[in-house]
Amino acid sequence: MSSITIGKIVQLVEDPYQTVAEFKKHSNKKVIGCFPMEVPEELIHAAGFYPIVIWVGNEPVTIGHSYTMYYNCAIVRTFIDDIVRGRLRFMDGIVVARQCLPTHELAFVVERNAKLPYLEYLYLPALYPSKNAFPSNATRNFTIYEFKRLKNSIEKFSGKKIDENNLIESIKIYNENRKLLRDIYELRRKNPQSIRAWEMVSLIWSSMIIPKEEHSEMLKQVLEELKGREVLVGDRLKVILVGCMCHVPRSDILRIIEDLGMVVVDDDIYVGSRYIYNDVKLNGDPIISLVERYFSRIPPTLTKGDWEIDWGKYIVDMVKKVKADGVITLMPKFCPPHLCNYPDFKRTLIENNIPEVLIEMEHEAVTLETVRLKLQAFTESLRRR
């Protein structure tokens, strides 16, 4: 592999369509798109396919509005628009996991209008197991059933069985990639100014669209680059990014954050620490191991209920751990799960005297100057504390 720098990885995610098309040609594998957050990519990888995570499109929605409501979130609208316009011809199939109402709609719209060779819908429980709410065994058994059903569906499409040893090897490949990314996160926590916010997001996003084996080799070079990199100078306010479910944070907003004298020291976003939070612990049946990872992520995604874990308290602990000055919430417009959780989250931060600002993101109608003014006011309030 030729020399890889963070700058080159940033370039790869600037045009994810071209990047995936080129890696598909290079790998000679079928591409299976995974709707964000819940799909066990390792199962798809073990079948000899090339799994990628679906992203928000980079062009305005046009004819896609004839197939979906304008008040759906950007990833649903742009994916439907991309697929009916033929921008995703490199994709041989998709797997959609149950997590919110618009994803239900997306699967049926694609099935009716795109005619992909492969489409599967993964039903997952809306609530995590809880000793006080309902029998945990029932929830786990249902999830095991669904993961096995997905495995059978993939096998039917591929025409061959997924060997248990192949699945174990795929899990190890994914675990290695997650660990390398966590190592970079740890470097950032120790020296936040060693890597820019959009660079960190690009590293995570690239792992979602580049074959894991090749991406891990890239990360090994990036780690060496970071260890020898000169850091930003100056007294910067340390902030944590939260939210941004399913969506990739806009790089222009991340740049504004740093232009105003802040530095992102940690995050709780999907195209961030949530994607790599924990590994699959291999212990017996690899399918069971995948299910255990699904249930052991802390905190669970906002599309899932959990009576025993509080998102706000989790962020409070994160703020204390990295000694952050404040929290920036990135909320995609038309995201009911995030919107419903936000009031309790905000109250918890207020009770713990933690400053927070909400930035609403929309695919097409974001006025960056308004975002800048809001973040500038937030910065000034932090410096006055």
Stockholm file with secondary structure:
# STOCKHOLM 1.0

chainA/1-385         MSSITIGKIVQLVEDPYQTVAEFKKHSNKKVIGCFPMEVPEELIHAAGFYPIVIWVGNEPVTIGHSYTMYYNCAIVRTFIDDIVRGRLRFMDGIVVARQCLPTHELAFVVERNAKLPYLEYLYLPALYPSKNAFPSNATRNFTIYEFKRLKNSIEKFSGKKIDENNLIESIKIYNENRKLLRDIYELRRKNPQSIRAWEMVSLIWSSMIIPKEEHSEMLKQVLEELKGREVLVGDRLKVILVGCMCHVPRSDILRIIEDLGMVVVDDDIYVGSRYIYNDVKLNGDPIISLVERYFSRIPPTLTKGDWEIDWGKYIVDMVKKVKADGVITLMPKFCPPHLCNYPDFKRTLIENNIPEVLIEMEHEAVTLETVRLKLQAFTESLRRR
#=GR chainA/1-385 SS CCCCCHHHHHHHHHSHHHHHHHHHHHHTCCEEEECTTTCCHHHHHHTTCEEEECCCCSSCCCGGGGTSCTTSCHHHHHHHHHHHTTTTTTEEEEEEECCSHHHHHHHHHHHHHTCCSEEEEECCCSBCCBTTTBCHHHHHHHHHHHHHHHHHHHHHHHTSCCCHHHHHHHHHHHHHHHHHHHHHHHHHHHSGGGSCHHHHHHHHHHHHHSCHHHHHHHHHHHHHHHHTCCCCCSCCEEEEEEECCSSCCCHHHHHHHHHTTEEEEEEEETTTGGGGSCCCCCCSCHHHHHHHHHHHCSSCCTTSBCTTCCHHHHHHHHHHHHTCSEEEEEEETTCHHHHHHHHHHHHHHHHTTCCEEEEEECSSCCCHHHHHHHHHHHHHHHHTC
#=GC SS_cons         CCCCCHHHHHHHHHSHHHHHHHHHHHHTCCEEEECTTTCCHHHHHHTTCEEEECCCCSSCCCGGGGTSCTTSCHHHHHHHHHHHTTTTTTEEEEEEECCSHHHHHHHHHHHHHTCCSEEEEECCCSBCCBTTTBCHHHHHHHHHHHHHHHHHHHHHHHTSCCCHHHHHHHHHHHHHHHHHHHHHHHHHHHSGGGSCHHHHHHHHHHHHHSCHHHHHHHHHHHHHHHHTCCCCCSCCEEEEEEECCSSCCCHHHHHHHHHTTEEEEEEEETTTGGGGSCCCCCCSCHHHHHHHHHHHCSSCCTTSBCTTCCHHHHHHHHHHHHTCSEEEEEEETTCHHHHHHHHHHHHHHHHTTCCEEEEEECSSCCCHHHHHHHHHHHHHHHHTC
//
